């Protein structure tokens, strides 16, 4: 895993919803090394630990990385206040991203809430061969719909309150689709349902886990997770061994 620390200039900032923000930073060498599904650790002044943020989009030609994140505490609130022209101290790219394989196959991407941004760069590679299923609380919390559509992806949306798209669980939308591979990121109950569908249909599935990460490089035990390989269970790290895993290697708690 090759990563580096750079002081990156903020090129653009947008507010997508009441608490979700979109930052694009100039990060030439980091963008060149990054791949879909990886993440970065962003330094926040006055805080001992950096904040882990998924890489939403990579533009190697422009030398930029895009981060879409939700305010969840003081650190992310500080990041939301950052302005274009300012700089961010970024450690990236970290972790193992999605293995895309043959991008001509029929792929389906399933994301829930703030688990949607890590899917954008991977879905871009599949263009019109990908269906993107995203689930949100309500219409006001929908993000990145136009970005996926710009990729050529077919976008289906579910909301918890029925205010937009399908009224129900995003995983319900899998029932009527034909696909040969699944990529997913979001809350654990959603990921479990995605894994069950993949197993029932016998298609490969990669999931990105969201855990509290401290160091981001596997030096601490903050994001330990149960994994299995060749019938043997062991503990790995979401930050170093993931955050993307083959669904069959993850041992769910409970």
Buried (B, 14 or more C-beta within 10 A) or exposed (E): EEBEEBEBBBBEBEEBBEBBBBBBBBBBEBBEBBBBBBBBBBBBEEEEBBBBBBBBBBBEEEBBBBBBBBBEEEBBEBBBEBEEEEEBBBBBBBBBBBBBEEBEBBBBBBBBBBBBBBBBBBBBBBEEBBBBBBBBBEEEBBBBBEBBEEBEBBBBBBBBEEBBBBEEBBBBBBEEBEBBBBBBBBEBEBBBBBBBBBEEBEBBBBBBBBBEBBBBBBEBEBBBBEBEEEEEEEEBBBBBBBBBBBBEBBEEEE
